[in-house]
Amino acid sequence: MDIIEGHENETKTLEICAELLHKEPELAGLYISTVNCLPVCRALQGAGRAGKVRVVATDLFTEVVPYFRNRTISASIYQRPYRQGQLAVRLLVDHFIAGAELPTVRYLNPAIVMRSNLKLFREVARSRPDRENETLGGA
């Protein structure tokens, strides 16, 4: 199949995805490589295929939580944005204060978000104050 691009335009993404779902009744899975997964989820629901087509998304934000819970999204590759920012600031502080060399490359392992571990991430915990200290997203 071709790569489908919505160019961060929600209306266009919804239309393209709805057309794809109509043309490909045997479609078994989708990978959404941008944060713009909400129109894809809406297209799946509109076509009655939510939960039938496996969706792997990128990142995690409050608006996608219901799509995890209703099984529209199976998993997401979480890039740990809080940790990325925290690490960048630490590297700069160490460089300017202690004279530490800045590394040319720094890798962070992404986390995989699924329904089973959803409650452990800061984006979900933020909406549930009783879970605030149980986050992996900023650990």
Residue, then its C-alpha position, 0 to 999 in steps of 0.5 A: m500500500d502507499i503511504i497516506e499523508g494528511h499533512e497535519n490537516e484533520t479534515k483531509t486526514l479524515e477524508i483520506c482515511a475514510e476512503l482507504l477504509h472503503k477501498e480496503p475492506e481487508l485492511a488489518g492495521l495502520y501505523i500513524s506516524t504523527v500526533n494527528c491520529l484523532p481523525v484516523c480514529r474518527a474515520l475508523q469509528g465512522a466505518g464501523r471498523a474501530g477495534k477491528v483494524r489494529v492501530v499503532a500510533t505515535d505519542l500520547f496525549t489526553e485526547v487519545v485516552p478514550y481511544f485506548r480504552n475503547r480499543t480503537i488504538s492498540a498501542s502507541i510509541y511514546q517518545r518521552p517528551y518530558r524526559q527529552g526536555q529534562l535531559a536537554v536542560r541537564l546536559l546544558v547545565d552540566h556543560f555551562i556550569a561544570g564544563a562537561e562536553l556535550p555529547t554528539v548523540r544521545y539516545l532515549n528508548p521510547a516506551i510502548v503504551m497499551r491499555s494495560n499500562l496506560k494509567l502509568f503515563r503522565e498524560v493520563a495521570r494528569s487527569r487523575p490526581d490520585r495517580e500522579n505519583e505513578t507515572l513512567g512518562g517523566a521517570 
